[in-house]
């Protein structure tokens, strides 16, 4: 018997309209003829030929009907044909750009649907599309170009309390971060502690993944997870009058709350499911393009993923809203204003007069006048920025400092006492965190911001002071 997985590996797209009749036809033929290994291998070779050139198999005595169905369902075929010339792209590099990230961007721009790209100054190696990569395409969506943590985002709240509370009320601030947030793989709230938000009243049946994942999402609602996610108090330095959100903020130093998290376990499940689905539909993609497999926007799979992605975007936003709401309530504060933005998402936008799908993977939207938050590291400032609407960068800027070394390298090369010394020297207290998030593992945020002066204006600087992250998890993938 030949399995559907084997047929997919032989080159047949895992489309039920094709795979189901293929399984029936092939296995009934093999079973009827009591086929041995030689006959099985001959059938595998015939399937390889059909997948590569179905027009040559239309009169085949066994697979002819399947070849004709294949051509009807996929008139353009499924063989990968790169663009004659790669789509244009621009690079903003702070120093020497990582060669692997540049290569990933070059490869991404060979996709048939690619329109344009941008590589931002925090770029480093990712899955498929580099972190810090932006890719605009026609009529398709690429799950891995959105990222595994769909709708990972930032939120900064400017509080109605003086920054002096950081020293005068340190214990109450720390207690709020410890009690009102959750960190770590699988972190969730107990049933009696579950958070409430209107996002859980939405239609979670938009995809089978979100339908199954709804209860898990509810348990994790208002949590932050692991990796580089954090919730922290710090000082927001505003040097000149600035309109932040809907409020005019006078120069001064403000107490602020900053968070970084995404769509948690359910978002990861959505990403995994539709990435695998996209790859199974395009089995002939070259290995270097496997993780850039796309879903057509007019297909059922494409629409399903798009709806699930949008839901995960609203869910991630709800996570941040609840974190800020509960932490502020615990210390008796209110927000004067706030800024938030996704940096792992896809948007339908118009650029150069054409409607395209813009994937920003580790990239912040920076349309003209749009506000965003670009964090540094535990010991370096983050920035509230206002976009300049640069079409050259597809209206995008960096999403942070970007990693200077991989997590594995950080665990090998860095020492806990060195990280603690850097934090101490910069007036930062770490309630919990992992060595692979050490400031030394990140690029120089000041160089990153200097490299994108043409993309954003800086309105304010956020200096971390009291930081909460997931505890040390050296075995975390």
Residue pairs with C-beta under 8 A, 6 or more apart in sequence:
1 27
1 30
1 31
2 23
2 26
2 27
2 30
2 40
2 43
2 44
2 47
4 14
4 19
4 23
6 44
7 19
7 22
7 23
7 26
7 47
8 14
8 19
8 280
8 283
9 283
10 44
10 47
10 48
10 51
10 283
11 47
11 48
11 50
11 51
11 52
11 78
11 283
11 284
12 18
12 19
12 22
12 47
12 50
12 51
12 70
12 283
13 19
13 74
13 78
13 280
13 281
13 282
13 283
14 277
14 280
14 281
14 283
15 73
15 281
17 69
17 73
18 66
18 69
18 70
18 73
18 74
21 66
21 69
22 47
22 66
25 62
25 63
25 65
25 66
26 43
26 47
26 63
26 66
29 35
29 43
29 62
30 39
30 40
30 43
33 39
35 43
46 57
46 60
46 62
46 63
47 63
49 56
49 57
50 57
50 60
50 63
50 66
50 67
50 70
51 70
51 78
51 283
51 284
52 79
52 284
54 67
54 68
54 70
54 71
54 77
55 67
55 71
57 63
57 64
57 66
57 67
58 64
58 67
58 68
58 71
60 67
78 281
78 282
78 283
78 284
79 284
80 112
80 282
80 284
80 285
80 286
80 289
81 112
82 110
82 111
82 112
83 109
83 110
83 111
83 112
83 114
86 106
86 109
86 110
86 114
87 109
87 110
87 111
87 114
87 115
87 116
87 117
88 109
88 116
88 117
89 105
89 106
89 109
89 116
89 117
89 118
89 119
90 117
90 118
90 119
90 392
90 393
91 97
91 102
91 105
91 118
91 119
91 123
92 118
92 119
92 120
92 121
92 393
92 398
92 451
92 452
92 455
93 119
93 121
93 123
93 451
94 121
94 122
94 443
94 444
94 447
94 448
94 450
94 451
95 447
97 119
97 123
98 123
98 124
98 125
98 130
100 124
100 125
100 130
101 119
101 123
101 124
101 125
101 126
101 130
101 131
101 132
101 133
102 119
102 123
102 130
104 125
104 126
104 128
104 129
104 130
104 133
105 117
105 119
105 123
105 129
105 130
105 133
107 288
107 289
107 292
108 114
108 117
108 128
108 129
108 133
108 135
108 145
108 292
109 117
109 135
110 289
111 135
111 137
111 142
111 289
111 292
111 294
113 137
113 138
113 139
113 140
113 294
114 135
114 136
114 137
115 136
115 137
115 138
115 351
115 354
115 356
116 135
116 136
116 351
116 352
116 394
117 133
117 134
117 135
117 136
117 394
118 133
118 134
118 363
118 392
118 393
118 394
118 396
119 130
119 132
119 133
119 134
120 132
120 133
120 134
120 362
120 363
120 393
120 396
120 397
120 398
120 399
120 452
121 132
121 398
121 402
121 447
121 448
121 451
121 452
122 131
122 132
122 362
122 398
122 399
122 400
122 401
122 402
122 443
122 448
123 130
123 131
123 132
123 133
123 362
123 402
124 130
124 131
124 132
124 402
124 403
125 131
126 132
126 133
126 147
126 361
126 362
127 144
127 148
127 291
128 142
128 144
128 145
128 289
128 290
128 291
128 292
129 135
129 142
129 144
129 145
129 292
129 359
129 361
130 361
130 362
131 361
131 362
131 399
131 402
131 403
132 361
132 362
132 363
132 398
132 399
132 402
133 145
133 359
133 361
133 362
133 363
134 358
134 359
134 360
134 361
134 363
134 393
134 394
134 396
135 142
135 145
135 358
135 359
135 361
136 349
136 351
136 356
136 357
136 358
136 359
136 394
137 294
137 356
137 357
137 359
138 354
138 356
138 357
139 296
139 297
139 298
139 357
140 294
140 295
140 296
140 297
140 302
140 357
141 294
141 295
141 297
141 302
141 305
141 306
141 309
141 346
141 357
141 359
142 278
142 292
142 293
142 294
142 295
142 346
142 359
143 271
143 274
143 275
143 278
143 293
143 295
143 305
144 271
144 275
144 278
144 291
144 292
144 293
145 292
145 346
145 359
145 361
146 271
146 309
146 344
146 345
146 346
146 359
146 361
147 271
147 344
147 361
147 362
148 268
148 271
148 272
149 227
149 262
149 263
149 267
149 268
149 271
149 344
150 262
150 263
150 267
150 268
150 270
150 271
150 309
150 312
150 313
150 316
150 344
150 345
151 262
151 263
151 267
151 309
151 312
151 313
151 315
151 316
151 317
151 342
151 344
151 345
152 260
152 261
152 262
152 263
152 316
152 342
152 343
152 344
153 260
153 261
153 262
153 316
153 317
153 320
153 340
153 341
153 342
153 343
153 344
154 258
154 259
154 260
154 339
154 340
154 341
154 343
154 372
154 373
154 375
154 399
155 258
155 259
155 320
155 321
155 323
155 324
155 338
155 339
155 340
155 373
156 236
156 256
156 257
156 258
156 259
156 338
156 339
156 340
156 373
156 382
156 384
156 462
157 256
157 257
157 258
157 324
157 328
157 335
157 337
157 338
158 236
158 244
158 247
158 249
158 254
158 255
158 256
158 335
158 336
158 337
158 338
159 254
159 255
159 256
159 257
159 328
159 333
159 334
159 335
159 336
160 333
160 334
160 335
160 336
161 255
161 331
161 333
162 254
162 255
163 235
163 236
163 253
163 254
163 255
165 173
165 255
165 331
166 173
166 233
166 234
166 235
166 255
166 465
166 466
169 331
170 429
170 466
172 330
172 331
173 233
173 331
173 466
174 429
174 431
174 466
175 330
176 327
176 330
176 331
177 231
177 232
177 233
177 327
177 431
177 466
177 468
178 431
178 468
179 330
180 323
180 326
180 327
180 330
181 222
181 223
181 224
181 231
181 323
181 327
181 468
182 188
182 189
182 220
182 222
182 223
182 224
183 223
183 224
183 225
183 226
183 229
183 432
183 468
183 469
183 470
183 471
184 225
184 226
184 470
184 471
184 473
185 225
185 226
185 470
185 473
185 476
186 265
187 220
187 223
187 224
187 225
187 226
187 470
188 216
188 219
188 220
188 223
189 195
189 219
189 220
189 221
189 222
189 223
194 218
194 219
194 221
195 221
195 222
195 322
195 326
197 221
197 222
197 318
197 321
197 322
198 318
199 221
199 311
199 314
199 315
199 317
199 318
200 214
200 217
200 218
200 221
202 311
202 314
204 210
204 211
204 213
204 214
204 217
204 311
205 211
206 304
206 307
206 308
206 311
207 270
207 273
207 304
207 305
207 307
207 308
209 266
209 269
209 270
209 273
209 274
209 308
210 217
210 266
210 270
210 308
210 311
210 312
212 269
213 265
213 266
213 269
213 270
214 266
216 265
216 266
217 264
217 265
217 266
217 315
220 264
220 265
220 266
220 319
221 315
221 318
221 319
221 322
222 318
222 319
222 322
222 323
222 326
223 261
223 264
223 319
223 323
224 230
224 231
224 259
224 260
224 261
224 319
224 323
224 470
225 261
225 262
225 264
225 265
225 470
226 470
226 473
226 476
227 437
227 470
227 476
228 260
228 437
228 469
229 260
229 261
229 262
229 469
229 470
230 258
230 259
230 260
230 378
230 433
230 467
230 468
230 469
231 257
231 258
231 259
231 260
231 261
231 323
231 327
231 468
232 257
232 258
232 259
232 464
232 465
232 466
232 467
232 468
233 255
233 256
233 257
233 258
233 464
233 465
233 466
234 256
234 258
234 462
234 463
234 464
234 465
234 466
235 253
235 254
235 255
235 256
235 462
235 463
235 465
236 253
236 254
236 255
236 256
236 384
236 460
236 461
236 462
236 463
237 253
237 460
237 461
237 462
237 463
238 244
238 249
238 250
238 251
238 252
238 253
238 254
238 459
238 460
239 251
239 460
240 251
241 248
241 249
241 250
241 251
242 248
242 249
242 384
242 459
242 460
243 249
244 337
244 339
244 371
244 384
244 459
244 460
245 337
245 338
245 339
245 371
246 337
247 336
247 337
249 336
249 337
249 460
254 336
255 333
256 462
257 324
257 327
257 328
258 373
258 375
258 382
258 462
258 464
259 320
259 323
259 324
260 375
261 316
261 319
261 320
261 323
262 316
262 319
262 344
263 270
263 312
263 313
263 315
263 316
263 319
264 315
264 319
266 312
266 315
267 312
267 315
267 316
270 305
270 308
270 309
270 312
274 295
274 301
274 304
274 305
274 308
275 291
275 293
277 295
277 301
277 305
278 293
278 294
278 295
278 301
279 285
279 290
279 291
279 293
281 293
281 295
281 301
282 293
282 294
285 292
285 293
295 301
295 302
295 305
296 302
297 303
297 306
297 357
306 346
309 345
309 346
313 342
313 345
316 342
317 340
320 340
324 335
324 338
328 334
328 335
339 371
339 372
339 373
339 384
340 373
341 364
341 365
341 370
341 371
341 372
341 373
342 360
342 365
343 360
343 362
343 363
343 364
343 399
344 360
344 361
344 362
345 359
345 360
346 357
346 358
346 359
346 360
347 357
347 358
347 360
347 365
348 355
348 356
348 357
348 358
349 355
349 356
349 357
349 358
349 395
350 356
351 358
351 391
351 394
351 395
352 391
358 394
358 395
358 396
360 396
360 399
362 398
362 399
362 400
362 402
363 396
363 397
363 398
363 399
364 372
364 373
364 374
364 385
364 396
364 397
364 398
364 399
365 372
365 387
365 395
365 396
366 372
366 385
366 387
366 388
366 389
366 390
366 393
366 395
366 396
366 397
366 455
366 456
367 387
367 389
367 395
368 387
368 388
368 389
368 395
369 386
369 387
369 389
370 386
370 387
370 389
370 395
371 384
371 385
371 386
371 387
371 459
372 384
372 385
372 387
372 397
372 456
373 382
373 383
373 384
373 385
373 462
374 382
374 383
374 385
374 397
374 398
374 399
374 400
374 445
374 448
374 449
374 456
375 382
375 400
375 401
375 462
376 382
376 383
376 400
376 401
376 442
376 445
377 401
377 437
377 438
377 439
377 441
377 442
377 445
378 423
378 428
378 430
378 433
378 437
378 438
378 439
378 464
378 467
378 469
379 422
379 423
379 425
379 426
379 428
379 439
379 464
380 401
380 426
380 439
380 442
380 444
380 445
380 446
381 445
381 461
381 462
381 463
381 464
382 400
382 445
382 461
382 462
382 464
383 445
383 449
383 458
383 459
383 460
383 461
383 462
384 458
384 459
384 460
384 461
384 462
385 397
385 456
385 457
385 458
385 459
386 456
386 457
386 459
387 395
387 397
387 455
387 456
388 454
388 455
388 456
388 457
389 395
390 396
390 454
390 455
392 454
393 452
393 455
396 455
397 452
397 455
397 456
398 448
398 452
400 442
400 445
400 448
401 442
401 443
401 444
401 445
401 448
402 442
402 443
402 448
403 441
403 442
403 443
404 440
404 441
404 442
404 443
405 413
405 440
405 441
407 436
407 441
407 476
409 441
410 435
410 436
410 437
410 438
410 440
410 441
411 435
411 436
411 474
414 435
414 436
414 438
414 440
414 441
415 435
416 435
418 438
418 440
419 435
419 438
419 439
419 440
420 430
422 438
422 439
422 440
423 429
423 430
423 439
426 439
427 463
427 465
428 464
428 465
428 466
428 467
429 465
429 466
429 467
430 467
430 469
431 466
431 467
431 468
431 469
432 468
432 469
432 470
432 471
432 472
433 467
433 468
433 469
433 470
433 471
433 472
434 469
434 470
434 471
434 472
434 473
434 474
434 476
435 472
435 474
436 474
437 469
449 458
